[in-house]
Amino acid sequence: MPHISLRAAGFLLLSLTAGCESLLPSFYTVPVRQGNYIDQTTVAQLRPGMTKQQVQRLMGTPLITDPFHQNRWDYYYQYGRGGKISEQRRVTLLFSGDTLANIEEVAN
């Protein structure tokens, strides 16, 4: 009768089940939040004329800053569970110099 070590048996079991993850029933899926959390109450506090420092204190550091367009800050938020996206929001802030000039908000 062949003798298989415990380590080899564990590796064999892991190798056989690694590709079957999607076939196994899943009872709990982890919710995944990505980006800057964008709350409608926070966005409502934004006002044209605010400085970049005031905006950053309120909204946090922008997720995307374009080195070629330093007067544009993009905040993006996505929430999903089980591979399905249930909420997406995007806020683009445009500055004129150091002051907020325009607010563009898209929510799904």
VOKOLNU-715489 format. One record per residue: residue number from 0; y, x, z of N, C-alpha, C in turn. Coordinates in steps of 0.05 Angstrom, whole numbers. Atoms other than C-alpha are relative to their C-alpha. Last residue first. Layout:
<rs>
{r NUM, {Y, X, Z}, {Y, X, Z}, {Y, X, Z}}
...
</rs>
This chain:
<rs>
{r 107, {22, 15, 12}, {1103, -522, -210}, {-15, -13, 23}}
{r 106, {23, 6, -18}, {1171, -495, -189}, {-20, -17, -14}}
{r 105, {21, 14, 14}, {1225, -460, -231}, {-23, -4, 20}}
{r 104, {24, 6, -15}, {1291, -439, -200}, {-19, -16, -17}}
{r 103, {18, 15, 18}, {1350, -404, -234}, {-26, -4, 15}}
{r 102, {26, 4, -12}, {1408, -383, -189}, {-17, -17, -19}}
{r 101, {15, 22, 10}, {1472, -354, -218}, {-28, -1, 13}}
{r 100, {-14, 16, 20}, {1530, -308, -198}, {-15, -25, -8}}
{r 99, {18, 19, 13}, {1508, -273, -134}, {16, -18, -19}}
{r 98, {0, 28, -10}, {1557, -217, -117}, {-18, -18, -17}}
{r 97, {15, 2, -25}, {1548, -141, -121}, {-1, -29, 10}}
{r 96, {-7, -22, -19}, {1567, -132, -194}, {-17, -3, 25}}
{r 95, {-22, -12, 14}, {1556, -200, -225}, {11, 21, 18}}
{r 94, {-24, -10, -14}, {1488, -219, -200}, {21, 9, -20}}
{r 93, {-16, -18, 17}, {1432, -261, -229}, {26, 6, 15}}
{r 92, {-27, -2, -9}, {1378, -290, -184}, {15, 20, -18}}
{r 91, {-13, -23, 12}, {1312, -313, -213}, {29, -1, 9}}
{r 90, {-29, 1, -3}, {1269, -358, -170}, {11, 25, -12}}
{r 89, {-14, -24, 10}, {1197, -372, -188}, {30, -5, 4}}
{r 88, {-29, 3, 1}, {1149, -420, -155}, {12, 27, -9}}
{r 87, {-14, -23, 12}, {1075, -432, -163}, {30, -6, 1}}
{r 86, {-29, -1, -2}, {1029, -478, -123}, {11, 26, -12}}
{r 85, {-11, 26, -7}, {958, -501, -130}, {30, -1, 2}}
{r 84, {-27, -2, -9}, {927, -443, -167}, {11, -28, 6}}
{r 83, {-18, 19, 13}, {852, -450, -172}, {28, 3, 13}}
{r 82, {-4, -7, 28}, {804, -392, -159}, {19, -19, -14}}
{r 81, {24, 4, 17}, {778, -423, -95}, {4, 5, -29}}
{r 80, {24, 1, -16}, {847, -428, -64}, {-24, -6, -18}}
{r 79, {24, 10, 13}, {914, -411, -94}, {-24, 0, 20}}
{r 78, {19, 7, -20}, {986, -400, -75}, {-25, -11, -14}}
{r 77, {23, 15, 10}, {1036, -365, -120}, {-20, -4, 23}}
{r 76, {19, 8, -21}, {1106, -340, -105}, {-22, -16, -13}}
{r 75, {22, 16, 11}, {1154, -302, -150}, {-19, -5, 23}}
{r 74, {18, 6, -22}, {1223, -274, -135}, {-22, -19, -11}}
{r 73, {20, 21, 3}, {1260, -242, -192}, {-18, -2, 24}}
{r 72, {21, -2, -20}, {1325, -203, -183}, {-19, -23, -4}}
{r 71, {19, 22, 0}, {1372, -191, -241}, {-22, 5, 20}}
{r 70, {-14, 24, -10}, {1435, -149, -236}, {-18, -24, -1}}
{r 69, {-2, -2, -29}, {1395, -84, -241}, {15, -24, 12}}
{r 68, {-18, 23, -6}, {1374, -101, -312}, {2, -2, 31}}
{r 67, {-19, 2, 22}, {1344, -36, -340}, {19, -24, 4}}
{r 66, {-19, -22, -1}, {1310, -17, -274}, {21, -1, -23}}
{r 65, {1, -13, 26}, {1280, -87, -271}, {20, 23, 0}}
{r 64, {-27, -9, 7}, {1268, -110, -200}, {-2, 17, -25}}
{r 63, {-4, -15, 25}, {1207, -153, -187}, {30, 8, -3}}
{r 62, {26, -9, 9}, {1182, -178, -120}, {3, 18, -25}}
{r 61, {11, 14, 24}, {1252, -183, -93}, {-26, 13, -9}}
{r 60, {-1, -17, 23}, {1262, -156, -22}, {-12, -14, -24}}
{r 59, {18, -23, -1}, {1272, -212, 28}, {4, 17, -25}}
{r 58, {24, 3, 17}, {1302, -280, 13}, {-21, 22, 3}}
{r 57, {10, 27, 1}, {1355, -287, 68}, {-27, -3, -14}}
{r 56, {6, 8, -27}, {1369, -215, 86}, {-13, -28, 1}}
{r 55, {24, -14, -8}, {1363, -196, 12}, {-8, -7, 29}}
{r 54, {22, 12, 14}, {1414, -249, -7}, {-26, 13, 9}}
{r 53, {4, 26, -12}, {1463, -225, 45}, {-24, -14, -12}}
{r 52, {10, -5, -27}, {1455, -152, 22}, {-6, -27, 14}}
{r 51, {29, -7, 2}, {1463, -172, -51}, {-13, 4, 27}}
{r 50, {5, -28, 8}, {1529, -205, -33}, {-30, 4, -2}}
{r 49, {13, -16, -21}, {1538, -280, -33}, {-4, 28, -10}}
{r 48, {-20, -16, -15}, {1589, -306, -84}, {-12, 15, 22}}
{r 47, {-14, -19, 16}, {1544, -361, -112}, {22, 14, 16}}
{r 46, {-25, 9, 11}, {1507, -394, -55}, {12, 22, -18}}
{r 45, {-13, -19, 19}, {1436, -389, -31}, {25, -12, -12}}
{r 44, {-20, -15, -14}, {1420, -433, 29}, {15, 20, -18}}
{r 43, {-24, 17, -2}, {1383, -484, -15}, {23, 14, 15}}
{r 42, {-14, -1, 26}, {1334, -428, -33}, {26, -17, 1}}
{r 41, {-12, -27, 3}, {1316, -420, 40}, {16, 1, -26}}
{r 40, {-23, -2, -19}, {1304, -494, 50}, {14, 26, -3}}
{r 39, {-23, 15, 12}, {1262, -497, -14}, {24, 1, 19}}
{r 38, {-4, 25, -13}, {1217, -442, 14}, {24, -14, -11}}
{r 37, {-25, 12, 8}, {1196, -384, -30}, {0, -28, 12}}
{r 36, {1, 28, -6}, {1142, -340, 0}, {27, -12, -5}}
{r 35, {-19, 7, -21}, {1150, -274, -37}, {-3, -30, 5}}
{r 34, {-29, -1, 5}, {1090, -253, -78}, {16, -6, 24}}
{r 33, {-10, -24, 13}, {1018, -275, -72}, {30, -2, -4}}
{r 32, {-29, 2, 5}, {984, -323, -25}, {9, 26, -12}}
{r 31, {-13, -24, 8}, {908, -329, -27}, {30, -6, -6}}
{r 30, {-24, 6, 14}, {869, -382, 10}, {15, 26, -6}}
{r 29, {-24, -11, -13}, {800, -357, 27}, {25, -7, -16}}
{r 28, {-14, -18, 18}, {743, -400, 3}, {26, 8, 14}}
{r 27, {-27, -7, -8}, {693, -430, 50}, {12, 19, -20}}
{r 26, {-9, 20, -18}, {627, -465, 36}, {29, 4, 9}}
{r 25, {-22, -10, -16}, {608, -426, -25}, {10, -22, 17}}
{r 24, {-19, 20, -8}, {540, -440, -56}, {21, 13, 18}}
{r 23, {5, 9, -28}, {507, -379, -87}, {21, -21, 7}}
{r 22, {21, 19, 0}, {509, -374, -163}, {-6, -11, 28}}
{r 21, {-10, 26, 10}, {577, -341, -165}, {-21, -21, 0}}
{r 20, {-19, 12, -19}, {552, -285, -120}, {10, -27, -9}}
{r 19, {6, 28, -4}, {491, -272, -162}, {20, -14, 17}}
{r 18, {-9, 15, 23}, {511, -205, -192}, {-3, -30, 4}}
{r 17, {-28, -6, 6}, {507, -169, -125}, {11, -16, -23}}
{r 16, {-17, 23, -6}, {442, -204, -104}, {29, 5, -7}}
{r 15, {10, 24, 12}, {391, -157, -136}, {20, -24, 4}}
{r 14, {-2, -2, 29}, {429, -93, -121}, {-8, -26, -14}}
{r 13, {-28, 0, 7}, {439, -112, -48}, {4, 0, -30}}
{r 12, {-9, 27, -5}, {365, -128, -40}, {30, -3, -8}}
{r 11, {13, 17, 20}, {345, -62, -72}, {10, -29, 3}}
{r 10, {-14, -6, 25}, {395, -23, -29}, {-11, -18, -22}}
{r 9, {-27, 12, -2}, {368, -57, 34}, {16, 4, -26}}
{r 8, {3, 29, 2}, {296, -42, 14}, {28, -13, 1}}
{r 7, {6, 7, 28}, {314, 31, 0}, {-3, -30, -3}}
{r 6, {-24, -5, 16}, {348, 38, 68}, {-5, -8, -29}}
{r 5, {-18, 21, -6}, {289, 6, 104}, {26, 3, -16}}
{r 4, {-17, -4, -23}, {241, 54, 71}, {19, -23, 4}}
{r 3, {-28, 0, 8}, {189, 29, 24}, {17, 2, 25}}
{r 2, {-18, 1, -23}, {116, 47, 35}, {29, 2, -10}}
{r 1, {-23, -17, 1}, {67, 31, -20}, {18, -4, 24}}
{r 0, {-23, 17, 0}, {0, 0, 0}, {25, 18, 0}}
</rs>
